[in-house]
Amino acid sequence: MHDIADQRAAFQGQPGGPQDLFFAQSDSVPRPTFVRGEGVWLYDEAGHGYMDMSSGPVTANIGHGDKDVARAMAEQAGRLAFVSARQGRHQANMDLAKRIAELAGPGFERVLFASGGSEAVEFAIKLLRQRALASEQPERRHVITCMPSYHGSTIGALGLSGDPANEAFLNGFGHDHPKVPAPLSYRLPDNHSVETHALACAQALDEKMQSLGPETVLAFLLEPVGGLASGAVAPPESYLRKVRDICDRHGVALVFDEVLCGAGRTGRFLASHHYDDIKPDLTVLAKGLSAGYAPLGAVLAPAAMVDWLSERLGFGYTHTYSAHPVSAAAALAVLDRFEREDLAGRAERVGAYLRGKLEALAERSAIIGDVRGKGLLLGIELVADKTTKATISFTPGPTDTIRRRGLEQGLLIYARRTAGGRYGDWIMATPPLIITEAECDALVEKLAMTLAAAEADFRAAGALN
């Protein structure tokens, strides 16, 4: 069992310090100082190993310490470390764009690179806004998203995200875009199944467009498999098909935010590849695309859209590090391994194995209410009572307690509550795609001990029914 002291006090009055000094002091979960990573493990300065259950979070798709990726980055940095996209081209950019387009398939022939997911989401919306202006539709300005949802942490992306906790921050400062209910699958309205509730959410989208005026709506931005804000909710195919039909009928662009669920995590390169005839107009990737080895985001777009726009206004916005050569080299090396080892197929197979193990654990645990998701993008819902589906009322929050107990077992857990628990509490089971079945067994064993300790804490405080 690992005993980790919180070293925050050691930095008081000292210059420098770690990034978490900026975080709320109420977040009492200690953070180990890591010195190296290998596979699905991270190691701290005392030599303790921690299994990365959340891929840090949901980024390290090929695991830690890949020497081929490090070598590719070093070689690129030694040859050409940087060039501004406004001044010149470089081969790594072109090679990566071609590779992504080939993996994504028809309709995604062009790739616009950003420094990360938040930037890429904004790039996608800017691209659509410029297309609207070029086509003399300046009234198209609304971007509809789901409540809850998460689309990034820039000011613009926070306004796109569905989290009531952001309301005070955005009020009078940022733009809070229109929201519709997300097709959540665990706590359903009375007399609804998962599918009927999802279709009601799609109907709410149609009604929102009608109330705003369809001609004023630019896009509907959606996570095709939910991420951190919903705990890996995978809506029924009928919902996605209905959403596509609604957008087509009103001339509204459909954008899939696959920052978290893309790059193979659900068992396909794109989550949209699970559905033969449901394709968004734009797709956004990041995280697993470069697997944490370098910052990178991307917008996948059809050649027809990009070529049409470039003949008129063109895309007028870039960032200094857009299409950075070293990031591109890292992603190319990541995709080499992704294809060589069929990591998408592995995510599907091993994800099914891990899900089975988690469902068996749920049968034994009093505080697991649901296990859901696709591939190696899985969510574990936490409850105080399986019958009523009541959330756990506990101070500090139940997710903080579970994270702390996980550290004691050498397990790095990403546990989340959205809007103070209004939508529930969950653990993300999103290990690197390279994880083996034996490592899944070890993960579940560590998680079982973690949850047993946390359950004892909750019971002692009278927080369970």
C-alpha positions in Angstrom: 0.0 0.0 0.0 1.4 3.4 -1.0 1.4 6.2 1.6 1.7 9.6 -0.2 2.1 12.8 1.7 0.6 16.0 0.3 3.7 18.2 -0.3 1.8 21.4 -1.1 2.9 23.1 2.1 6.6 22.6 1.1 6.2 25.2 -1.7 4.7 28.0 0.5 6.9 31.1 0.1 9.1 29.4 -2.5 9.4 30.4 -6.1 8.2 28.0 -8.8 6.4 24.8 -7.8 4.0 22.4 -9.6 0.9 23.3 -11.6 -1.4 22.0 -9.0 -0.6 25.0 -6.8 -3.1 26.8 -8.9 -5.8 24.3 -8.1 -8.4 24.6 -5.3 -6.9 23.7 -1.9 -10.2 21.9 -1.2 -8.9 19.2 -3.6 -7.1 17.3 -0.9 -6.1 14.3 -3.0 -2.2 14.2 -3.1 -0.4 14.1 -6.4 2.7 11.8 -6.7 5.8 13.2 -8.3 6.3 10.9 -11.2 9.8 10.3 -12.7 9.2 7.7 -15.4 6.5 5.7 -17.2 6.5 2.3 -18.9 3.5 0.7 -20.6 0.4 1.1 -18.4 2.5 2.1 -15.3 3.8 5.4 -13.9 6.5 5.4 -11.2 7.1 8.0 -8.5 10.4 9.3 -7.1 10.2 6.6 -4.3 9.9 3.8 -6.9 6.3 3.1 -6.3 4.3 1.9 -9.3 0.8 3.2 -10.2 -1.4 1.6 -12.8 -2.8 4.3 -15.1 -6.5 3.4 -15.2 -7.5 6.6 -16.9 -4.7 7.1 -19.5 -3.9 10.4 -18.0 -6.9 11.2 -18.4 -7.9 9.4 -21.6 -4.8 10.5 -23.6 -2.0 7.9 -23.3 -3.5 5.5 -25.8 -0.2 3.6 -26.5 0.9 3.8 -22.9 4.0 5.4 -21.5 7.7 5.3 -22.4 7.4 4.3 -26.1 11.0 4.6 -27.4 10.0 4.7 -31.1 7.9 7.8 -30.5 10.6 9.5 -28.5 13.1 8.7 -31.2 10.9 10.1 -34.0 10.4 13.3 -32.0 14.1 13.7 -31.4 15.0 13.1 -35.1 12.4 15.6 -36.2 13.5 18.2 -33.7 17.1 17.8 -34.8 16.1 18.1 -38.5 13.4 20.8 -38.4 12.0 21.8 -35.0 9.6 24.5 -36.1 8.2 26.3 -39.1 5.2 28.7 -39.1 2.3 27.4 -41.1 1.8 31.0 -42.4 5.3 30.9 -44.0 6.0 27.4 -45.2 5.1 23.7 -45.4 6.8 20.7 -43.9 6.7 17.0 -44.7 5.6 15.8 -41.3 2.4 17.9 -41.6 1.6 16.6 -45.0 2.4 13.0 -44.1 0.2 13.1 -41.0 -2.7 14.8 -42.8 -2.6 12.1 -45.4 -2.4 9.3 -42.8 -5.4 10.7 -40.8 -7.5 11.2 -44.0 -6.8 7.6 -45.0 -7.8 6.3 -41.6 -10.9 8.5 -41.4 -12.2 7.7 -44.9 -14.2 9.5 -47.5 -15.5 12.9 -46.5 -12.5 13.7 -44.3 -9.8 14.5 -46.9 -8.6 17.7 -45.3 -7.0 18.0 -41.8 -6.5 21.3 -39.9 -4.1 21.0 -37.0 -4.3 22.8 -33.6 -2.3 22.5 -30.3 -5.0 20.5 -28.5 -8.6 19.6 -28.2 -10.0 23.0 -27.0 -8.3 24.8 -29.8 -9.5 22.2 -32.3 -13.1 22.5 -31.2 -12.9 26.3 -31.7 -11.2 25.8 -35.1 -14.2 23.7 -36.2 -16.7 26.3 -35.1 -14.6 29.1 -36.7 -14.4 27.1 -40.0 -18.2 26.8 -40.1 -18.7 30.4 -39.2 -16.4 31.5 -42.0 -18.3 29.2 -44.4 -21.6 30.8 -43.3 -20.2 34.3 -43.9 -18.8 33.2 -47.3 -22.2 31.8 -48.3 -23.9 35.0 -47.2 -25.6 33.5 -44.1 -24.3 35.8 -41.3 -27.3 35.1 -39.2 -26.0 31.5 -38.5 -24.4 32.1 -35.2 -25.9 29.6 -32.6 -24.0 26.4 -31.7 -26.2 24.0 -29.8 -24.6 21.5 -27.4 -25.8 19.1 -24.8 -26.3 19.4 -21.0 -24.1 17.9 -19.7 -21.2 17.9 -22.0 -17.5 19.0 -22.1 -15.8 20.6 -25.1 -12.7 22.2 -23.7 -11.4 24.8 -21.3 -10.8 27.9 -23.4 -13.4 30.6 -22.7 -15.1 29.8 -26.0 -15.1 26.1 -25.4 -16.4 26.5 -21.8 -19.4 28.3 -23.3 -20.0 25.3 -25.6 -19.7 22.9 -22.7 -22.8 21.9 -20.7 -21.9 22.3 -17.0 -24.0 24.5 -14.6 -20.9 25.1 -12.5 -19.6 27.4 -15.3 -22.6 29.7 -15.2 -21.2 32.2 -12.8 -17.9 32.3 -14.6 -19.6 32.9 -18.0 -22.3 35.3 -16.8 -21.7 38.6 -18.6 -18.2 37.5 -19.6 -18.3 34.6 -22.0 -21.0 33.3 -24.4 -23.1 30.5 -23.1 -24.4 28.7 -26.1 -27.9 27.0 -26.3 -28.2 23.6 -24.6 -30.5 20.6 -25.1 -30.7 17.5 -22.8 -28.0 14.9 -23.3 -29.2 11.3 -23.9 -28.2 10.0 -20.5 -28.9 6.4 -19.9 -28.9 5.7 -16.2 -31.4 7.9 -14.3 -34.2 8.1 -16.8 -37.5 10.1 -16.6 -40.6 8.1 -15.6 -42.0 5.8 -18.3 -39.0 6.1 -20.5 -36.5 3.5 -21.8 -33.0 4.4 -22.8 -34.1 4.6 -26.5 -37.3 6.6 -25.9 -35.5 9.1 -23.7 -32.7 9.5 -26.3 -35.3 10.1 -29.0 -37.0 12.6 -26.8 -33.6 14.4 -26.5 -33.4 14.4 -30.3 -36.9 15.9 -30.4 -35.7 18.6 -28.0 -32.9 19.5 -30.4 -35.5 19.9 -33.2 -37.6 22.1 -31.0 -34.6 24.2 -29.9 -33.7 24.8 -33.6 -37.3 25.8 -34.3 -37.4 28.2 -31.4 -34.1 29.8 -32.3 -35.0 29.9 -36.0 -33.2 27.2 -38.0 -31.6 29.8 -40.2 -29.8 31.2 -37.2 -28.2 27.8 -36.1 -24.7 27.2 -37.2 -24.0 23.7 -35.8 -24.9 21.0 -33.3 -21.8 19.9 -31.5 -22.0 16.4 -30.0 -19.8 13.8 -28.3 -20.9 10.6 -30.2 -19.7 8.6 -27.1 -19.7 10.7 -24.0 -16.6 11.5 -22.1 -15.8 13.0 -18.7 -19.0 15.0 -18.4 -21.4 12.0 -18.8 -19.3 9.0 -17.8 -19.0 7.3 -21.1 -22.7 7.4 -22.2 -23.0 5.7 -25.6 -26.4 6.9 -27.1 -28.4 4.5 -29.2 -27.9 4.5 -32.9 -31.4 5.7 -33.4 -30.6 8.9 -31.6 -27.6 9.6 -33.8 -29.6 8.9 -36.9 -32.4 11.2 -35.8 -29.9 14.0 -35.0 -28.3 13.6 -38.4 -31.8 13.9 -40.1 -32.7 17.0 -38.0 -29.5 18.7 -39.0 -29.9 17.9 -42.6 -33.5 19.1 -42.6 -32.5 22.5 -41.2 -29.2 22.9 -43.0 -27.3 22.8 -39.8 -23.8 21.3 -39.6 -23.3 18.3 -37.4 -19.9 18.2 -35.6 -18.7 15.2 -33.7 -16.3 16.0 -30.8 -14.1 12.9 -30.8 -11.3 14.6 -28.8 -11.7 11.8 -26.2 -13.6 9.0 -27.9 -11.6 9.1 -31.2 -8.2 7.7 -32.3 -9.3 4.1 -31.7 -10.6 4.2 -28.1 -14.1 2.8 -28.8 -12.8 0.1 -31.1 -12.8 2.0 -34.3 -10.5 4.8 -35.5 -13.5 7.2 -35.2 -16.5 6.5 -33.0 -18.6 7.4 -36.1 -17.2 4.4 -37.9 -19.5 2.2 -35.7 -22.4 3.5 -37.9 -22.2 2.9 -41.7 -24.6 5.7 -42.7 -24.2 8.3 -39.9 -21.4 10.8 -40.7 -20.8 14.2 -39.3 -19.8 17.2 -41.4 -16.7 17.8 -39.2 -14.9 15.7 -36.7 -12.5 16.9 -34.0 -9.6 14.8 -32.7 -6.9 15.3 -30.1 -5.7 13.4 -27.0 -5.1 9.8 -28.3 -4.1 11.1 -31.7 -0.6 11.9 -30.3 -1.2 9.8 -27.2 0.2 12.4 -24.8 3.7 12.5 -26.4 3.1 16.0 -27.7 0.3 18.6 -27.8 -1.9 18.1 -30.9 -5.5 18.5 -32.0 -7.1 18.2 -35.5 -10.2 19.1 -37.4 -11.2 16.6 -40.1 -13.2 18.2 -42.9 -14.4 17.3 -46.5 -12.2 18.6 -49.3 -15.3 20.1 -51.0 -16.0 22.3 -48.0 -12.3 23.4 -47.6 -11.7 24.0 -51.3 -14.9 26.0 -51.7 -14.0 28.2 -48.7 -10.4 28.7 -49.8 -11.7 30.1 -53.1 -13.6 32.8 -51.2 -12.6 33.9 -47.7 -10.3 31.1 -46.7 -9.7 30.1 -43.1 -8.2 33.1 -41.4 -7.2 31.8 -38.0 -4.2 29.8 -36.9 -2.1 29.4 -33.8 1.7 29.7 -33.5 2.1 26.0 -32.9 -0.5 24.7 -35.4 0.9 21.8 -37.3 4.0 21.7 -35.2 6.6 19.4 -36.8 7.6 17.6 -33.6 3.9 17.0 -32.7 3.3 15.7 -36.2 6.3 13.4 -36.0 5.0 12.1 -32.6 1.5 11.4 -34.0 2.9 9.6 -37.1 4.9 7.3 -34.8 1.9 6.8 -32.6 -0.2 5.9 -35.6 2.5 3.5 -36.8 2.0 1.5 -33.6 -1.7 2.0 -33.7 -1.9 0.3 -37.1 0.9 -2.2 -36.6 -0.7 -3.6 -33.4 -4.4 -3.1 -34.5 -5.0 -1.1 -31.3 -8.6 -0.3 -32.4 -9.4 -4.0 -32.7 -7.6 -4.5 -29.4 -9.7 -1.8 -27.7 -12.8 -3.6 -28.8 -11.7 -7.1 -27.7 -9.9 -6.1 -24.4 -12.6 -3.5 -23.7 -15.3 -6.3 -23.8 -13.1 -8.3 -21.4 -12.6 -5.4 -19.0 -16.3 -4.6 -19.1 -17.2 -8.1 -18.2 -14.8 -8.0 -15.2 -16.3 -4.6 -14.1 -19.9 -5.9 -14.4 -18.9 -8.8 -12.2 -17.4 -6.4 -9.7 -20.6 -4.4 -9.8 -22.5 -7.5 -8.7 -20.3 -7.7 -5.6 -20.1 -3.9 -4.8 -22.8 -2.0 -3.1 -21.7 1.3 -4.6 -21.5 0.5 -8.4 -24.8 1.2 -10.1 -23.9 1.0 -13.7 -21.1 0.1 -16.1 -21.4 1.5 -19.6 -19.4 2.7 -22.7 -17.7 1.3 -25.8 -14.4 -0.4 -26.2 -11.9 1.0 -23.7 -14.0 4.0 -23.0 -16.0 2.8 -20.0 -17.7 4.6 -17.1 -18.6 3.2 -13.7 -21.5 4.9 -12.0 -21.3 5.3 -8.2 -24.5 5.2 -6.1 -25.6 5.2 -2.4 -28.4 2.9 -3.3 -28.8 0.6 -6.3 -32.6 0.6 -6.1 -33.2 4.4 -5.8 -30.0 5.3 -7.8 -29.3 8.0 -5.2 -26.0 9.7 -5.3 -23.5 9.5 -2.5 -23.6 12.5 -0.2 -20.2 12.6 1.5 -17.6 15.3 2.5 -15.1 15.5 1.0 -16.8 14.4 -2.2 -17.1 10.7 -2.9 -14.9 11.0 -6.0 -12.0 12.5 -4.0 -12.3 9.7 -1.4 -12.1 7.1 -4.2 -9.1 8.8 -5.8 -7.2 8.9 -2.5 -8.0 5.3 -1.8 -6.9 4.4 -5.3 -3.5 5.9 -4.7 -3.1 3.8 -1.6 -3.6 0.7 -3.9 -1.2 2.0 -6.6 -4.1 2.9 -8.9 -4.5 6.2 -10.7 -8.2 6.9 -10.9 -10.0 9.7 -12.7 -13.3 10.1 -10.9 -15.7 12.9 -11.8 -18.9 14.5 -10.6 -20.6 17.0 -12.9 -22.5 20.0 -11.5 -21.9 19.0 -7.9 -23.3 15.6 -8.4 -26.5 16.7 -10.2 -25.9 14.2 -13.0 -24.1 11.6 -10.8 -20.6 10.5 -9.9 -18.5 8.1 -11.9 -15.1 6.6 -12.4 -13.6 6.5 -15.9 -12.1 3.1 -16.8 -10.0 4.2 -19.8 -6.6 2.5 -19.6 -4.1 2.6 -22.5 -5.2 0.6 -25.5 -2.1 -1.6 -25.1 -3.4 -3.1 -21.8 -3.4 -6.9 -21.6 -6.1 -9.1 -20.1 -3.8 -10.0 -17.2 -3.3 -6.3 -16.6 -7.1 -5.8 -16.7 -7.3 -8.5 -14.0 -4.8 -6.6 -11.8 -6.7 -3.3 -12.5 -10.0 -4.7 -11.3 -8.4 -6.3 -8.3 -6.9 -2.9 -7.3 -10.2 -1.2 -8.0 -12.1 -3.8 -5.9 -9.9 -3.0 -2.9 -10.2 0.7 -3.5 -14.0 0.6 -3.6 -14.2 -1.6 -0.5 -12.1 0.9 1.5 -14.2 3.8 0.1 -17.5 2.0 0.9 -16.3 1.5 4.5 -15.6 5.3 4.7 -19.1 6.1 3.3 -20.8 3.6 5.7 -19.0 5.0 8.7 -20.3 8.4 7.8 -23.9 7.2 7.2 -23.7 8.1 3.5 -25.1 4.9 2.2 -28.7 3.8 2.3 
